[in-house]
């Protein structure tokens, strides 16, 4: 099989680090980079395969939602304290109780 050359540019510090890792692995830099890239591609493909079904469900739901006409929403009044606690509890499940990722309009 014919080989193809790919040129990359990187900082000298990165190049030195790659050289050291390649040497520790007993490989030349080219073989080390090919191995690392091949491993990363296999990992990415495995993740994509694992989530393909979920991605298809999301795409179908988005397509269906795009066809639903928007109806005006009427205000229903203020939330009760119990409703506020339930909403906070549900958002904690999504964002975590420390609020990292912050809710819109609320400080983290």
Secondary structure, 3 states (H helix, E strand, C coil): CCCCCCCCCCCHHHHHHHHHHHHHCCCCHHHHHHHHHHHHHHHHHHHHHHHHHHHHHHHHHHHHHHCCCCCCCCCCCCCCHHHHHHHHHHHHHHHCCCCCCCCCCCCC
